[in-house]
Amino acid sequence: MAVPIILDTDIGSDVDDCMALLLACASPEIELVGVTTSGGEAHKRARLAVQLLRRAGRDDVPVYAGMSNRLLRYKPCHFSPYDGHGLSVADVTDADYEPQHAVEYLLRMARERGPELTLVTIGPLNNIGAAMALVPQAMNCFKELVVMGGVFWGQRAQQGEYNVSSDPEAAKIVLGLDVPTTFVGLDVTLQVVNGPQHMARLKAADTPLTDLAHSMLAHYQARLGRDYNYLHDPLALTCAFDQRFVQFAEAPVDIVTGEGERRGVMPLLEEGKPKRLAREVDGSAFMDFFLARMIGLGKQLA
């Protein structure tokens, strides 16, 4: 039976959000119930999600624009700027995504289908934090939460990760959700590398969808001046329905919300309710899986 998922994303910054959305469309294990957008310029990101869903043959999936500001508006905002990765949204208008605000949508779905829904968040946590601040008991109805965020192991654990540190107050609220929660941290996702050999396989598939994925990935790599990128968000999404690539540990965690260099850091605690934390990943096997799904969807749509 397919896992019903709502995907909360800041699509349009790092290209991996786009790849996660395409992977969701390519995975029969998922019922993609809806997409919500967060981060700066959430309405523009909603238009990009609509366009990508159209190209993936999934214009039936509703998209909801959400929060463009941090939960505490008086705090400085450091959301990554929008970049459509070369995919035009000129033919997409605000009328093409849903009029309901993403936060209201999340609360409605928590009431209507919460016990069966997995919420996967791959961007800043301002939508989820706002929904919890409004009606915390409703958000506790979700079956599971999967977060691409945090850093938990090794030297990087002393640094913040973007999705958490861009709005740590929201992340702190989300940490209080009383549902099974999995964090897929940056220390693990940095082991999932999309390099030249993978780009060549996408190019060789020669379908409109794989050409689109290749073009968007190449656009992002060129912007960074390198021939590779990381697939943080596709890995986190996959952990919601297929855990064979990742090993997990359980530990209580916290989030530093004070000012200073440690803002957004997620230290491990000795006591408290444990969260499931990604510990290791077979990056090579995951890349094979990801490419097989992209190529398979491309052939299906061709």
C-alpha positions as CSV (number, residue, x, y, z in Angstrom):
1,M,0.0,0.0,0.0
2,A,1.4,3.4,-1.0
3,V,2.6,5.7,1.8
4,P,0.5,9.0,1.8
5,I,3.0,11.9,2.0
6,I,2.8,15.7,2.1
7,L,6.1,17.2,0.9
8,D,7.1,20.5,2.4
9,T,9.8,22.1,0.3
10,D,11.8,25.3,-0.4
11,I,12.1,24.2,-4.0
12,G,14.0,26.7,-6.1
13,S,17.2,27.1,-4.0
14,D,19.3,23.9,-4.1
15,V,18.3,21.8,-7.1
16,D,18.0,18.7,-4.8
17,D,14.4,19.8,-3.9
18,C,13.5,19.5,-7.6
19,M,15.0,16.1,-7.7
20,A,13.1,15.0,-4.6
21,L,9.8,16.1,-6.2
22,L,10.6,14.2,-9.4
23,L,11.6,11.1,-7.3
24,A,8.3,11.3,-5.5
25,C,6.5,11.3,-8.9
26,A,8.6,8.4,-9.9
27,S,8.0,6.2,-6.8
28,P,4.9,4.0,-6.8
29,E,5.4,3.5,-3.1
30,I,4.2,7.1,-2.5
31,E,0.8,8.7,-2.7
32,L,1.8,12.3,-3.1
33,V,-1.1,14.0,-1.4
34,G,0.1,17.5,-1.7
35,V,3.1,19.9,-1.9
36,T,3.7,22.9,0.3
37,T,6.3,25.6,-0.2
38,S,8.4,27.5,2.4
39,G,11.4,29.7,2.5
40,G,11.6,33.2,0.9
41,E,9.3,33.9,-2.0
42,A,7.1,30.9,-1.3
43,H,4.6,31.9,-4.0
44,K,7.4,31.8,-6.7
45,R,8.5,28.4,-5.3
46,A,4.9,27.2,-5.6
47,R,4.8,28.1,-9.3
48,L,8.0,26.1,-9.8
49,A,6.5,23.1,-8.1
50,V,3.5,23.4,-10.3
51,Q,5.6,23.5,-13.4
52,L,7.8,20.5,-12.4
53,L,4.7,18.5,-11.6
54,R,3.3,19.2,-15.0
55,R,6.5,18.1,-16.7
56,A,6.4,14.9,-14.6
57,G,2.8,14.1,-15.6
58,R,1.4,14.8,-12.1
59,D,-0.6,18.0,-12.5
60,D,-3.2,16.3,-10.3
61,V,-1.1,17.0,-7.2
62,P,-2.2,20.2,-5.4
63,V,0.4,22.8,-4.5
64,Y,0.1,25.3,-1.6
65,A,2.3,28.4,-1.0
66,G,3.3,28.9,2.6
67,M,5.4,31.1,4.8
68,S,8.0,33.5,3.2
69,N,9.1,34.8,6.6
70,R,10.7,33.3,9.6
71,L,8.4,32.4,12.5
72,L,9.8,35.3,14.6
73,R,9.8,38.1,12.1
74,Y,11.9,40.4,14.2
75,K,14.8,38.0,13.8
76,P,17.2,38.5,10.8
77,C,16.1,36.4,7.8
78,H,18.7,34.4,5.8
79,F,16.7,32.3,3.4
80,S,18.5,31.2,0.3
81,P,17.4,33.1,-2.8
82,Y,15.1,31.7,-5.5
83,D,16.6,30.0,-8.5
84,G,14.5,28.1,-11.0
85,H,17.5,26.1,-12.3
86,G,16.7,27.1,-15.9
87,L,13.1,25.9,-15.8
88,S,10.8,28.8,-16.8
89,V,7.6,29.4,-15.0
90,A,6.4,32.1,-17.3
91,D,3.2,30.1,-18.2
92,V,2.4,29.4,-14.5
93,T,0.3,32.0,-12.6
94,D,-0.8,32.3,-9.0
95,A,-4.1,30.8,-10.1
96,D,-2.4,27.5,-10.9
97,Y,-1.7,26.6,-7.3
98,E,-4.2,26.3,-4.5
99,P,-5.6,29.5,-2.8
100,Q,-5.5,28.1,0.7
101,H,-2.3,28.9,2.7
102,A,0.0,26.0,3.2
103,V,-0.3,26.3,7.0
104,E,-4.0,26.1,6.9
105,Y,-3.7,23.2,4.5
106,L,-1.4,21.3,6.9
107,L,-3.9,21.8,9.7
108,R,-6.8,20.7,7.6
109,M,-5.0,17.5,6.5
110,A,-3.9,16.8,10.0
111,R,-7.6,16.8,11.0
112,E,-8.8,14.9,7.9
113,R,-6.1,12.3,7.3
114,G,-3.4,12.9,10.0
115,P,-3.2,9.3,11.4
116,E,-2.2,7.9,8.0
117,L,-0.1,10.8,6.7
118,T,3.7,11.1,6.7
119,L,5.0,14.7,6.6
120,V,8.3,15.0,4.8
121,T,10.0,18.4,5.2
122,I,13.1,19.3,3.1
123,G,13.3,23.0,3.6
124,P,13.1,25.5,6.5
125,L,10.6,24.5,9.1
126,N,8.6,27.7,9.2
127,N,5.4,26.2,7.8
128,I,5.4,23.3,10.3
129,G,6.4,25.6,13.2
130,A,3.6,28.0,12.4
131,A,1.0,25.3,12.2
132,M,2.2,23.9,15.5
133,A,2.1,27.3,17.1
134,L,-1.5,27.7,16.0
135,V,-2.9,24.3,16.8
136,P,-0.3,22.0,18.3
137,Q,-2.7,19.2,19.1
138,A,-3.8,18.9,15.4
139,M,-0.2,18.5,14.2
140,N,0.4,15.8,16.7
141,C,-2.1,13.7,14.7
142,F,0.4,13.0,11.9
143,K,1.6,9.4,11.6
144,E,5.3,10.4,11.1
145,L,7.6,13.3,10.4
146,V,10.8,13.0,8.3
147,V,13.1,16.0,8.3
148,M,16.1,16.7,6.1
149,G,18.0,18.8,8.6
150,G,20.5,18.9,11.3
151,V,24.1,17.6,11.8
152,F,24.7,15.0,14.4
153,W,27.9,13.2,13.9
154,G,31.6,14.1,13.6
155,Q,33.2,17.6,13.5
156,R,30.4,19.0,11.4
157,A,28.1,18.5,14.4
158,Q,29.5,21.7,15.8
159,Q,28.0,23.7,12.9
160,G,24.4,24.5,12.0
161,E,22.6,23.0,8.9
162,Y,20.7,25.4,6.7
163,N,17.1,24.0,7.0
164,V,17.3,24.2,10.8
165,S,19.6,27.2,11.3
166,S,17.6,29.4,8.9
167,D,14.7,29.3,11.4
168,P,15.8,27.6,14.6
169,E,12.8,28.9,16.6
170,A,10.5,27.1,14.2
171,A,12.7,24.0,14.3
172,K,12.6,24.0,18.1
173,I,8.8,24.0,18.1
174,V,8.8,21.2,15.5
175,L,11.1,19.2,17.7
176,G,8.3,19.1,20.3
177,L,5.9,17.2,17.9
178,D,4.7,14.1,19.7
179,V,5.0,11.9,16.6
180,P,7.7,9.5,15.5
181,T,10.4,11.7,13.9
182,T,13.3,10.9,11.7
183,F,16.1,13.4,11.0
184,V,18.3,12.8,7.9
185,G,21.3,15.1,8.6
186,L,23.8,16.9,6.5
187,D,26.7,14.7,7.7
188,V,24.9,11.7,6.0
189,T,23.4,13.4,2.9
190,L,26.9,14.7,2.0
191,Q,27.8,11.1,1.2
192,V,25.2,11.0,-1.6
193,V,27.1,12.6,-4.5
194,N,25.7,13.1,-8.0
195,G,28.9,13.2,-10.2
196,P,29.9,13.2,-13.9
197,Q,29.3,9.4,-14.2
198,H,25.7,9.8,-13.0
199,M,25.1,12.9,-15.2
200,A,26.3,10.8,-18.2
201,R,23.7,8.1,-17.4
202,L,20.9,10.7,-17.2
203,K,22.0,12.2,-20.5
204,A,22.2,8.8,-22.2
205,A,18.6,8.0,-21.2
206,D,17.5,10.6,-23.8
207,T,13.9,11.2,-22.7
208,P,12.3,14.6,-22.2
209,L,12.1,14.1,-18.4
210,T,15.7,12.9,-18.0
211,D,16.9,15.7,-20.2
212,L,15.1,18.1,-17.9
213,A,16.6,16.6,-14.8
214,H,20.1,16.7,-16.4
215,S,19.6,20.3,-17.5
216,M,18.5,21.5,-14.1
217,L,21.4,19.6,-12.3
218,A,23.9,21.0,-14.8
219,H,22.5,24.5,-14.3
220,Y,23.0,24.3,-10.6
221,Q,26.5,22.7,-10.9
222,A,27.6,25.5,-13.2
223,R,26.3,28.1,-10.8
224,L,28.5,26.6,-8.1
225,G,31.4,26.1,-10.5
226,R,31.8,22.3,-10.0
227,D,30.8,19.1,-11.7
228,Y,28.9,17.5,-8.9
229,N,26.2,18.1,-6.3
230,Y,24.6,16.4,-3.4
231,L,21.2,14.8,-3.3
232,H,20.2,15.7,0.3
233,D,16.5,15.9,-0.2
234,P,15.9,12.8,-2.3
235,L,17.6,10.7,0.3
236,A,15.4,12.2,3.1
237,L,12.3,11.6,1.0
238,T,13.3,8.0,0.4
239,C,13.6,7.4,4.1
240,A,9.9,7.9,4.4
241,F,9.1,4.7,2.3
242,D,12.4,2.7,1.9
243,Q,15.0,2.6,4.6
244,R,17.4,0.0,3.0
245,F,20.0,2.6,2.1
246,V,20.4,4.1,5.5
247,Q,21.4,2.9,9.0
248,F,19.8,4.8,11.9
249,A,20.6,5.5,15.6
250,E,18.3,6.9,18.2
251,A,19.1,9.7,20.6
252,P,17.5,12.7,22.2
253,V,18.4,16.0,20.5
254,D,18.0,19.7,21.1
255,I,18.3,22.9,19.0
256,V,20.3,25.9,20.0
257,T,18.2,29.1,19.5
258,G,20.4,31.7,21.1
259,E,22.5,34.1,19.2
260,G,26.1,33.3,18.2
261,E,28.1,30.8,16.2
262,R,26.2,27.8,17.6
263,R,22.7,29.1,16.6
264,G,20.9,26.2,14.9
265,V,23.3,23.5,16.1
266,M,21.5,20.3,17.2
267,P,23.4,18.7,20.1
268,L,22.8,15.1,21.2
269,L,21.4,14.8,24.8
270,E,21.9,12.2,27.4
271,E,18.2,12.3,28.5
272,G,14.9,12.9,26.8
273,K,12.6,11.4,24.2
274,P,14.8,9.9,21.4
275,K,14.5,10.8,17.7
276,R,15.6,8.5,14.9
277,L,18.8,9.9,13.3
278,A,20.4,8.8,10.1
279,R,23.9,7.5,10.9
280,E,25.3,5.9,7.7
281,V,24.3,5.6,4.0
282,D,25.2,3.5,1.1
283,G,25.6,6.5,-1.3
284,S,26.5,4.4,-4.3
285,A,23.5,2.2,-4.0
286,F,21.2,5.1,-3.5
287,M,22.5,6.9,-6.6
288,D,21.7,3.7,-8.6
289,F,18.2,3.7,-7.2
290,F,17.7,7.4,-7.9
291,L,18.9,7.1,-11.5
292,A,16.8,4.0,-12.1
293,R,13.7,5.9,-10.9
294,M,14.4,9.0,-13.0
295,I,15.1,6.9,-16.1
296,G,12.0,4.7,-15.5
297,L,9.7,7.7,-15.2
298,G,11.3,9.3,-18.3
299,K,10.6,6.2,-20.4
300,Q,7.1,5.9,-19.0
301,L,6.3,9.5,-20.0
302,A,8.1,9.4,-23.4
